[in-house]
Amino acid sequence: MISSVDMRKVERGSHLAIRRDGLSDICSGLMLGFMALFFLDFKYAGALIVGCSMQTIILPMCRRMITYPRVGYVKFRGRANMWQLIVWDIVVPLAVIGLIICVGIWMRRLLPVCTGVLLAGLALPGARLTGYILDYVLVGLFLLSGVVGQLMVWLGYAPGTATAYQFWALAAVLIAVGLAELIGFFHEHPSPEQETDDDIN
């Protein structure tokens, strides 16, 4: 009989295998890249919706096409798992957008550091769930970006402009890291068709 401790280890290993596909980093980078347009000029409010779709639509779709055929997909805790997916894939991105807009309205001068802390706070539960060292590094990077962005404000940059540059820098790092992870993931987990061809040859 499998104990609850063993099940937690299995669940954590499953989340880690999926997390290492790099897709969440790529989609997060794209999301921040689009959201930066909003901070640069509020007339680009539609960029927030496009950015949010990277996590709510594009990421799950890419996982179904790329990740799950290679590592499989295991549901844990039945319906609870479904609600977790709804919360993390839909509710959380929408809440982030709402919080960032509120911060931009009421704490505009502290916008870069507030968004850095917010991003770090959102990334920390995922790091604790998987134990993935890179996720902890990203938490630190988000905090550092907030400090650098705030320094830009003190040097005379508009808060929205500083936050836009902050998000674009983070986007560049996340996309580069995600692509490197994805390449490694392809080498470690070839598609089922490739494995079949290799067995035949």
C-alpha positions in Angstrom: 0.0 0.0 0.0 1.3 3.4 -1.0 1.6 5.9 1.9 0.6 9.5 1.7 4.3 10.5 1.9 5.1 8.3 -1.1 2.2 9.8 -3.0 3.5 13.3 -2.3 6.9 12.3 -3.7 5.3 10.8 -6.8 3.2 13.9 -7.3 6.1 16.2 -6.8 8.2 14.2 -9.3 5.4 14.4 -11.8 5.1 18.1 -11.4 8.8 18.5 -11.8 9.0 16.4 -14.9 6.3 18.6 -16.5 7.8 21.8 -15.2 11.2 21.1 -16.8 9.7 21.3 -20.3 10.5 25.0 -20.4 7.1 25.9 -21.7 5.9 27.7 -18.6 9.0 29.9 -18.7 8.5 30.7 -22.4 4.8 31.5 -21.9 5.6 33.6 -18.8 8.2 35.5 -20.8 5.7 36.2 -23.6 3.1 37.2 -21.1 5.4 39.8 -19.5 6.6 41.0 -22.9 3.0 41.8 -23.9 2.1 43.3 -20.5 5.1 45.6 -20.8 3.3 47.4 -23.6 0.5 48.3 -21.2 3.0 50.0 -18.8 4.7 51.8 -21.6 1.3 53.3 -22.8 -2.0 52.6 -21.2 -3.7 52.7 -24.6 -2.3 49.2 -25.1 -4.7 47.7 -22.6 -5.5 44.9 -25.0 -1.9 43.7 -24.5 -2.9 42.5 -21.0 -5.5 40.2 -22.5 -3.1 38.8 -25.0 -0.5 38.4 -22.3 -2.9 36.6 -20.1 -3.8 34.2 -22.9 -0.2 33.0 -22.9 -0.9 31.2 -19.6 -4.6 30.5 -19.9 -4.7 29.2 -23.5 -1.3 28.8 -25.1 0.5 27.0 -22.3 -2.2 24.3 -21.7 -2.4 23.8 -25.5 1.3 23.4 -25.9 1.5 21.0 -22.9 -1.1 18.8 -24.6 0.8 18.7 -27.8 4.4 18.6 -26.6 4.7 17.6 -22.9 2.0 15.0 -22.1 2.7 12.7 -25.1 6.3 12.5 -23.9 6.0 12.2 -20.1 2.4 11.3 -19.6 -0.2 13.1 -17.6 -1.3 11.9 -14.1 -4.3 13.3 -12.2 -3.9 13.6 -8.5 -6.7 14.0 -6.0 -9.4 13.8 -8.7 -11.6 16.9 -8.8 -9.3 18.9 -6.5 -6.7 18.7 -9.3 -9.1 20.2 -11.8 -9.8 23.1 -9.5 -6.1 23.7 -9.0 -5.7 23.9 -12.7 -8.5 26.4 -13.0 -7.1 28.6 -10.2 -3.5 28.6 -11.5 -4.2 28.8 -15.2 -7.1 31.3 -15.2 -7.8 32.9 -11.8 -4.2 33.7 -10.9 -3.3 35.4 -14.2 -6.4 37.5 -14.0 -5.8 38.4 -10.4 -2.2 39.4 -11.3 -3.5 41.8 -13.9 -6.0 43.3 -11.5 -3.4 43.7 -8.8 -0.8 45.3 -11.1 -3.4 47.7 -12.4 -4.4 48.6 -8.8 -0.7 49.1 -7.9 -0.3 51.3 -11.0 -3.1 53.5 -9.9 -2.5 53.9 -6.2 1.3 53.3 -5.8 2.6 54.5 -9.1 6.0 55.7 -7.8 6.7 52.2 -6.4 5.3 50.3 -9.4 8.6 48.5 -10.3 9.4 47.2 -6.9 5.8 46.3 -6.2 5.5 44.3 -9.4 8.8 42.6 -8.6 7.6 41.5 -5.2 4.2 40.4 -6.7 5.9 38.2 -9.3 8.2 36.7 -6.7 5.3 35.9 -4.5 3.5 34.2 -7.3 6.6 32.2 -8.3 7.4 31.0 -4.8 4.6 28.5 -4.4 5.5 26.8 -7.6 9.2 26.6 -6.5 8.1 25.0 -3.2 5.8 22.6 -5.1 8.5 21.2 -7.4 11.7 21.9 -5.5 13.2 23.0 -8.8 16.3 25.1 -8.1 15.7 27.3 -11.2 12.4 28.4 -9.8 14.0 29.7 -6.7 16.6 31.5 -8.9 13.7 33.1 -10.8 12.1 34.3 -7.5 15.4 36.1 -6.7 15.5 37.5 -10.2 12.0 38.9 -9.9 13.0 40.6 -6.6 16.2 42.0 -8.2 14.3 43.3 -11.2 12.0 45.3 -8.9 15.0 46.9 -7.2 16.7 47.7 -10.5 13.4 49.1 -11.9 13.0 51.3 -8.8 16.5 52.6 -9.2 15.5 53.6 -12.8 12.5 55.6 -11.3 14.8 57.4 -8.9 17.2 58.2 -11.8 14.3 60.0 -13.6 12.5 57.4 -15.6 8.7 57.3 -15.5 7.4 54.4 -13.4 5.5 52.9 -16.3 8.6 53.1 -18.6 10.8 51.6 -15.9 8.4 48.8 -15.4 8.1 48.1 -19.1 11.9 47.8 -19.4 11.8 45.6 -16.3 9.3 43.3 -17.8 11.1 43.2 -21.2 14.3 42.2 -19.5 12.6 39.5 -17.5 10.8 38.3 -20.7 14.2 38.0 -22.5 15.7 35.9 -19.7 12.6 33.7 -19.3 12.3 33.0 -23.0 16.0 32.2 -23.3 16.0 29.9 -20.3 12.7 28.3 -21.4 14.1 27.5 -24.9 17.2 26.0 -23.4 15.0 23.8 -21.1 12.8 22.8 -24.0 15.8 21.7 -26.1 17.0 19.6 -23.2 13.5 18.2 -22.7 13.4 17.1 -26.3 16.7 15.3 -25.9 15.7 13.7 -22.6 12.1 12.8 -23.8 11.9 12.0 -27.5 8.5 11.7 -29.0 6.9 8.3 -29.0 7.3 8.1 -32.8 11.0 8.7 -32.5 11.4 6.0 -29.9 9.5 3.6 -32.1 11.8 4.4 -35.1 14.9 4.0 -32.9 13.7 0.6 -31.7 13.0 -0.6 -35.2 16.5 0.6 -36.4 
